[in-house]
Amino acid sequence: MSFGDSLYMFQLKHYQTTVRTEVIAGITTFLTMAYIVIVNPSILATTGMDKGAVFVATCLAAGIATLAMGLWANFPVAVAPGMGMNAYFAFVLVGAQGYSWESMLAAVLISGILFYILTLLRFRHWLVEAIPEPLVFAITCGIGLFIGVLGLKSSGIIVSSPATLVTLGSLHSPEVLLSLLGFLMIVVLDYYRVKGGILISIIAVSMIGALFGISSFHGLVSMPPSLAPTWLHLDINSVLHVSMISAIVTFFILVLFDNTGTMLGLLEQANLHDEVKGKRLTRAFYIESIGTALGALLGTTSLSAYVESAAGIGAGGRTGLTSVVVGVLFFAVLFFAPLATAIPTYATAPVLVYVAILIFRCIVKIDWQEIRVAVPCFITVVMIPLSFSISDGIGLGILSYLIIYTLTGKAKEIPWGLWPIGVLFIGLFFLAH
């Protein structure tokens, strides 16, 4: 089989892309989300889990699931332990509510199995079909705005403030100035249609930072730590207790809507509209569920489609070849951890802001003249970043949609499947808040 034949499965010509574009997109996605191999172990280590083992579990789970996303679903979407879910796992379930990390890993395993069953029963497809199109666009825009906030926060352009929640950061900071430089480089290179502009910006800003001593280089190669401290360390018996039910249900619903909403937003950004109800989406849902179960066995939290995949999509990624590149890099980083950590946040943060702008373009697809549509869409778009939760923003948007359409005498126009989703979110808000 020739090299060209081996790439036929990705349908590069059909999606009007090339091997070079897909490889650059994969590297771009990986660089924007590589922080997870550092941040996830740091968060989960607060529960008593071995940091080195979680690092290995994170790389393996993300690598396997992302490879599967590329080879089986042919989507340019990377999968890794979800940010937000790991914080909920560590700081709420284990830290505040006192569950052991072993019992919570068992809960993650159960949620993965439940995801698989719901996909088998086509519940997640039903969920996708039940959400009205304007809300799908609103979710996409909300995710874009969320990505933008993450980028601005990571770059230091905005910082927390006790008086105003957020405020402008120090524009004298070298990191902020380099982030602004990186953003301008991306915009200008995109204007002149320079291929790989995002990747060029990341590398250039990283090199400038190293040249002026703002960031440092700690070596190239190291052997990965042992996985033994977390491998198969699940307390299955604990999940049989009644006290665990609310924790498992809340965790499950949060992950369900967060994952589904993110996947819809990414497919919209990649212009893969025709795949929203197809076999490839089903395969993607299977991969997320099996990946979550595998992650629990390895020693990490539930896996999710990553919003940072939008960076690779913005760089031109349209097929699973992008994901294959990301998956391979996750395996490689096991042995190149010093190199992976050498890419500073201020170099990747501008990418998120730029991608947020690309995603936010779909806001024009919402009919803002129709007040019954405009209000729930606005709530969805705004509350995703303000609540710092994709699932919370989706829930508030759906509930406002149900209430407004009912009070204006248009209840018959509401898709029947949206009602049980609304009930689920009411229960979720009572349990989680």
Disulfide bonds with the S-S distance in Angstrom:
none
